[in-house]
């Protein structure tokens, strides 16, 4: 199991507070677990996209 920070790094999200905030603000309209789940799903999508051959 990966941590949120590990997923963010693998997805290419910057490590600065500003970069992380910019990513997570896209999901702030969702409540609690829904926000977290949507963010993690997007991180996993970005990771998968980076793995695909071009």
HUGI-V175031 format. One record per helix or strand of 2 or more residues. SS is the DSSP state (H for helix, E for strand). FROM is the first residue (numbers start at 1). TO is the last residue. If there is no record, write none. Layout:
BEGIN
[[SS	FROM	TO] [SS	FROM	TO]]
END
This chain:
BEGIN
[[H	4	11] [H	17	25] [H	32	51]]
END
